[in-house]
Amino acid sequence: MPKKIFLNGKLVSPKEANISIFDHGVLYGDGVFEGIRVYQKNVFALKEHIDRLYASARAIELKIPYGKTRMTENVIKTLRANAIIDGYIRLVVTRGPGDLGLDPRKCYSPTIFIIADRITLYPEELYQKGLSLIISKTRRNHPSSLNPNIKSLNYLNNILAKIEAIKSGVPEALMLSVAGEVAECTGENVFIAKNGALFTPPASVGALDGITQRKVLELAGRLRIKTAKKKIYEKDIYAADEMFLTGTAAEIVPVVRVNRRKIGRGVPGPIMKKLLLSFRQITALYGRKYKV
């Protein structure tokens, strides 16, 4: 449990961190957020996360009342207040309190809160043995309905797919587009490897332009692994040599089975292992260091 929560300019206790029941983030999921990791007091890719937060806010015409520099300072302030060495930050901006109608003009001031805590998405053994997934029957939102690069509070699409995974006894679900293309999992980007090259779906099929995804593509380039963003189909998954997921909380986690079918040799592959090793080497170096 965090000691302090940043809420609208103040650090308050978790019990005091209350928002209005008329907040449109609560009523309609009207808001944006970022999840950010901290490694050894280094806020990983902080600039990229702050930039994406503001880009998401602009896309839904949500005006954040101050600039990126101050928002960055608020993140650091929250980390210091909770003495976080290794952990996770959830930064949220909602439309703010309004009335029971949809009209965003009735929301007089955005709500901003920052939570800094510890997180473990998957146990370490799954990084050694790999995940099993299902393919969800819930299709990913069409990009023309909701731009996947807006990291919004509207996560019901993903939650429904997550419920399917839970009922199937696996930790994650793969989501397809309405046209049957591989989009993403409920909280991670998807990669497959074939003949020594890496492929990941483009935003046009409903996949978020993930920050960890970007870093993996950069690392792959340094390791001279060919990469491409291209459309991937279910048949490509089953024909892949290896598969893995990327995300802020997940980092890089291997997938060894999809719908009970073995991927590659059914064990984490060499490309994934190289990338995970390289990724964990840069996490404490890339970003903004702060003093507790």
Secondary structure, 3 states (H helix, E strand, C coil): CCCCEEECCEEECHHHCCCCCCEHHHHHCCEEEEEEEEECCEEECHHHHHHHHHHHHHHCCCCCCCCHHHHHHHHHHHHHHCCCCCEEEEEEEECCECCCCCCHHHCCCCEEEEEEECCCCCCHHHHHHCEEEEECCCCCCCCCCCCCCCCECCCHHHHHHHHHHHHHCCCEEEEECCCCEEEEECCCEEEEEECCEEEECCHHHCCCCCHHHHHHHHHHHHCCCCEEECCCEHHHHHHCCEEEEEECCCEEEEEEEECCEECCCCCCCHHHHHHHHHHHHHCCCCEEECCC
